[in-house]
Amino acid sequence: MTDVTAPSSPRRPIFVRDAFVTPQPPPASTIGPVAWIRARLFSGPVNSAITLVTLVFLAWALPPIIRWLFVDAVWTGDNREACLPVDGREVGACWAFIKAKFGQILFGRYPVEERWRVELTGLFFVVGLVMLAVPKIPWKGVTAYVMLVVFPIVGFYLLYGGTGFDPLAPWVVAAVLAVLAALPSFPFKRPVQVALALILPLLIADVVFGLIALPVVETSLWGGLMVTLVVAVTGIVASLPLGILLALGRRSKLPVVKFVSVVFIEFWRGVPLITVLFMASVMLPLFLPTGVNFDKLLRALIGVALFSAAYMAETVRAGLQAIPKGQYEAAAAMGLGYWQSMRLIILPQALKIVIPGIVNSFISLFKDTSLVLIIGLFDLLGIIQFNFTDANWATPNTGKTGFVFAAFVFWIFCFGMSRYSQYMERRLNTGRRR
């Protein structure tokens, strides 16, 4: 430190520091576990009271729960005798029941010798999902095309089986599309190229499954977590693009398009999902011509997708309304058409804004898959309840254990979706990050 006398005021010295001050650690009251507890749990009288009440409740509730779940639980056994109290001994959760029924919980009544097809389909799905979800993995466009176009066809034939499509129809359609795309003066090259890209997986499936015939497994034998994921993934994948189109249609200036979109959205939002499934399963076959019938699972998938699309449309419409008018005017000033402005400017911003609402709809749909039980499809919860009727495992704790296991599986998936949406929200929030 140096004291320098100011030339203009000889009586007032100026302090000039000629060396950096050694950094000091922050005060002990602002860092460390104690500071975190003080800030998060005891920051005021109300928070302190809530924290104390919560701690008392956890001290009262957690010990017996942990004891029932782990300490007194039965982990191994061949029948109900292992889970019954003997000589006054307390018996907790019957995990031996979950272990014995684990195959049915995952695959339902799918034949044991064919379950490798479900496992292979699940492996393809997980690999594709990871490649889409991890931002650092390249080839997002190719992966999205494979997951949205190729995987549904391959997955369906792996799960259902059969000998493939009509050996003639896909080749004829592909040949016609290829000729049209090759014509120099053909005006609709882009739609034809898209259609050709969509039919390419059908050609591959026609070749592969025409050579490799798999035994047919009827959808009535599907069940467990497999049906839950099939219904949820199909509803999620189908509802998002359809909901976007309905949202754009509802905000369209064309009266007919707007009227049709509004009627569709309000109709499906006006009825509960359980009614939609009941209509698709019981009432729809009554209106079909004699001899015409659709698979029950297919009817449920269509009903769930249309029902979810109506709610998704309103979520996307909220995002579209949040975009300032200047963005539309800027797109028009750049000479972009309607679809170009929507694809490049408006929709990316709108979807980024409503990420929490979209994921909320996905989580709600995943939990609503349990309603397919009313039309005779045994999802994860349904197959667990179905196994309660097995007299070989009928004990007082079997039902509780089954419900706890189902709740844990649902929580894993819903919590995972929630956390990933928060990660994507932080990653895409570049315009508002400070």
Solvent accessible surface area in square Angstrom, and as a share of the most:
residue,aa,sasa,rsa
1,M,158,0.71
2,T,61,0.35
3,D,117,0.61
4,V,69,0.40
5,T,81,0.47
6,A,8,0.06
7,P,137,0.86
8,S,107,0.69
9,S,37,0.24
10,P,100,0.63
11,R,225,0.82
12,R,179,0.66
13,P,93,0.59
14,I,89,0.45
15,F,112,0.46
16,V,75,0.43
17,R,123,0.45
18,D,102,0.53
19,A,66,0.52
20,F,207,0.86
21,V,95,0.55
22,T,97,0.56
23,P,122,0.76
24,Q,140,0.62
25,P,108,0.68
26,P,71,0.45
27,P,88,0.55
28,A,91,0.70
29,S,65,0.42
30,T,87,0.50
31,I,90,0.46
32,G,42,0.40
33,P,105,0.66
34,V,102,0.59
35,A,11,0.08
36,W,131,0.46
37,I,73,0.37
38,R,133,0.49
39,A,65,0.51
40,R,157,0.57
41,L,61,0.30
42,F,75,0.31
43,S,69,0.44
44,G,23,0.22
45,P,122,0.77
46,V,106,0.61
47,N,63,0.32
48,S,26,0.17
49,A,52,0.40
50,I,104,0.53
51,T,15,0.09
52,L,100,0.50
53,V,102,0.59
54,T,61,0.35
55,L,95,0.47
56,V,105,0.60
57,F,114,0.48
58,L,71,0.35
59,A,72,0.56
60,W,183,0.64
61,A,13,0.10
62,L,77,0.38
63,P,75,0.47
64,P,75,0.47
65,I,85,0.43
66,I,83,0.42
67,R,129,0.47
68,W,57,0.20
69,L,33,0.17
70,F,111,0.46
71,V,98,0.56
72,D,26,0.13
73,A,13,0.10
74,V,16,0.09
75,W,130,0.46
76,T,93,0.54
77,G,31,0.30
78,D,125,0.65
79,N,53,0.27
80,R,80,0.29
81,E,109,0.49
82,A,30,0.23
83,C,0,0.00
84,L,38,0.19
85,P,81,0.51
86,V,79,0.45
87,D,146,0.75
88,G,75,0.72
89,R,121,0.44
90,E,123,0.55
91,V,14,0.08
92,G,1,0.01
93,A,0,0.00
94,C,0,0.00
95,W,40,0.14
96,A,1,0.01
97,F,1,0.00
98,I,10,0.05
99,K,139,0.59
100,A,58,0.45
101,K,25,0.11
102,F,92,0.38
103,G,22,0.21
104,Q,60,0.27
105,I,3,0.01
106,L,49,0.24
107,F,22,0.09
108,G,0,0.00
109,R,121,0.44
110,Y,2,0.01
111,P,37,0.23
112,V,108,0.62
113,E,124,0.56
114,E,23,0.11
115,R,40,0.15
116,W,121,0.43
117,R,0,0.00
118,V,17,0.10
119,E,103,0.46
120,L,58,0.29
121,T,12,0.07
122,G,32,0.31
123,L,102,0.51
124,F,87,0.36
125,F,43,0.18
126,V,81,0.47
127,V,75,0.43
128,G,7,0.06
129,L,85,0.42
130,V,69,0.40
131,M,56,0.25
132,L,57,0.28
133,A,28,0.21
134,V,57,0.33
135,P,43,0.27
136,K,187,0.79
137,I,48,0.24
138,P,76,0.48
139,W,174,0.61
140,K,67,0.28
141,G,57,0.55
142,V,94,0.54
143,T,10,0.06
144,A,31,0.24
145,Y,69,0.26
146,V,59,0.34
147,M,22,0.10
148,L,100,0.50
149,V,25,0.14
150,V,29,0.17
151,F,34,0.14
152,P,64,0.40
153,I,27,0.14
154,V,36,0.20
155,G,6,0.06
156,F,99,0.41
157,Y,20,0.08
158,L,12,0.06
159,L,15,0.08
160,Y,57,0.22
161,G,1,0.01
162,G,14,0.13
163,T,90,0.52
164,G,19,0.18
165,F,73,0.30
166,D,81,0.42
167,P,104,0.66
168,L,120,0.59
169,A,47,0.37
170,P,8,0.05
171,W,119,0.42
172,V,73,0.42
173,V,67,0.38
174,A,9,0.07
175,A,55,0.43
176,V,79,0.45
177,L,26,0.13
178,A,46,0.36
179,V,89,0.51
180,L,51,0.25
181,A,21,0.16
182,A,77,0.60
183,L,77,0.38
184,P,123,0.77
185,S,105,0.68
186,F,47,0.20
187,P,101,0.64
188,F,128,0.53
189,K,64,0.27
190,R,179,0.65
191,P,80,0.50
192,V,13,0.07
193,Q,83,0.37
194,V,72,0.42
195,A,35,0.27
196,L,52,0.26
197,A,39,0.30
198,L,90,0.45
199,I,17,0.09
200,L,86,0.43
201,P,2,0.01
202,L,46,0.23
203,L,22,0.11
204,I,81,0.41
205,A,1,0.01
206,D,11,0.06
207,V,67,0.38
208,V,60,0.34
209,F,10,0.04
210,G,45,0.43
211,L,148,0.74
212,I,99,0.50
213,A,64,0.49
214,L,20,0.10
215,P,77,0.48
216,V,79,0.45
217,V,4,0.02
218,E,87,0.39
219,T,12,0.07
220,S,71,0.46
221,L,62,0.31
222,W,12,0.04
223,G,1,0.01
224,G,0,0.00
225,L,27,0.14
226,M,12,0.06
227,V,1,0.00
228,T,1,0.00
229,L,50,0.25
230,V,31,0.18
231,V,0,0.00
232,A,1,0.01
233,V,41,0.23
234,T,48,0.28
235,G,1,0.01
236,I,32,0.16
237,V,65,0.37
238,A,38,0.29
239,S,1,0.00
240,L,54,0.27
241,P,72,0.45
242,L,56,0.28
243,G,0,0.00
244,I,26,0.13
245,L,102,0.51
246,L,20,0.10
247,A,0,0.00
248,L,10,0.05
249,G,6,0.06
250,R,43,0.16
251,R,94,0.34
252,S,23,0.15
253,K,197,0.83
254,L,111,0.55
255,P,105,0.66
256,V,111,0.64
257,V,66,0.38
258,K,95,0.40
259,F,137,0.57
260,V,88,0.51
261,S,7,0.05
262,V,42,0.24
263,V,74,0.43
264,F,49,0.21
265,I,0,0.00
266,E,76,0.34
267,F,121,0.50
268,W,39,0.14
269,R,95,0.35
270,G,61,0.58
271,V,41,0.24
272,P,78,0.49
273,L,11,0.05
274,I,77,0.39
275,T,52,0.30
276,V,10,0.06
277,L,1,0.00
278,F,99,0.41
279,M,91,0.41
280,A,13,0.10
281,S,18,0.12
282,V,68,0.39
283,M,59,0.26
284,L,70,0.35
285,P,42,0.26
286,L,127,0.63
287,F,150,0.62
288,L,42,0.21
289,P,90,0.57
290,T,145,0.84
291,G,83,0.79
292,V,68,0.39
293,N,104,0.53
294,F,95,0.40
295,D,55,0.29
296,K,77,0.32
297,L,6,0.03
298,L,82,0.41
299,R,19,0.07
300,A,0,0.00
301,L,26,0.13
302,I,90,0.46
303,G,5,0.05
304,V,2,0.01
305,A,11,0.08
306,L,46,0.23
307,F,22,0.09
308,S,14,0.09
309,A,0,0.00
310,A,0,0.00
311,Y,89,0.34
312,M,1,0.01
313,A,0,0.00
314,E,29,0.13
315,T,25,0.15
316,V,0,0.00
317,R,56,0.20
318,A,55,0.42
319,G,0,0.00
320,L,1,0.01
321,Q,106,0.47
322,A,54,0.42
323,I,11,0.06
324,P,83,0.52
325,K,151,0.64
326,G,39,0.38
327,Q,61,0.27
328,Y,60,0.23
329,E,95,0.43
330,A,46,0.36
331,A,1,0.01
332,A,72,0.55
333,A,90,0.70
334,M,135,0.60
335,G,64,0.61
336,L,42,0.21
337,G,39,0.38
338,Y,105,0.40
339,W,158,0.56
340,Q,85,0.38
341,S,13,0.08
342,M,14,0.06
343,R,153,0.56
344,L,96,0.48
345,I,33,0.17
346,I,0,0.00
347,L,25,0.13
348,P,65,0.41
349,Q,56,0.25
350,A,0,0.00
351,L,47,0.24
352,K,64,0.27
353,I,68,0.34
354,V,14,0.08
355,I,22,0.11
356,P,67,0.42
357,G,27,0.26
358,I,15,0.08
359,V,22,0.12
360,N,100,0.51
361,S,27,0.17
362,F,30,0.12
363,I,31,0.16
364,S,50,0.32
365,L,10,0.05
366,F,7,0.03
367,K,111,0.47
368,D,47,0.24
369,T,2,0.01
370,S,26,0.17
371,L,57,0.29
372,V,0,0.00
373,L,63,0.31
374,I,85,0.43
375,I,12,0.06
376,G,41,0.40
377,L,8,0.04
378,F,54,0.22
379,D,0,0.00
380,L,2,0.01
381,L,49,0.24
382,G,1,0.01
383,I,2,0.01
384,I,1,0.00
385,Q,66,0.29
386,F,92,0.38
387,N,7,0.03
388,F,52,0.22
389,T,110,0.64
390,D,43,0.22
391,A,79,0.61
392,N,73,0.38
393,W,8,0.03
394,A,45,0.35
395,T,18,0.11
396,P,96,0.60
397,N,16,0.08
398,T,4,0.02
399,G,21,0.20
400,K,114,0.48
401,T,0,0.00
402,G,0,0.00
403,F,94,0.39
404,V,57,0.33
405,F,35,0.15
406,A,3,0.02
407,A,63,0.48
408,F,117,0.49
409,V,20,0.11
410,F,27,0.11
411,W,134,0.47
412,I,80,0.41
413,F,68,0.28
414,C,16,0.10
415,F,93,0.39
416,G,38,0.36
417,M,49,0.22
418,S,32,0.21
419,R,119,0.43
420,Y,87,0.33
421,S,13,0.08
422,Q,67,0.30
423,Y,82,0.31
424,M,43,0.19
425,E,67,0.30
426,R,139,0.51
427,R,114,0.42
428,L,67,0.33
429,N,54,0.27
430,T,93,0.54
431,G,69,0.66
432,R,182,0.66
433,R,140,0.51
434,R,274,1.00
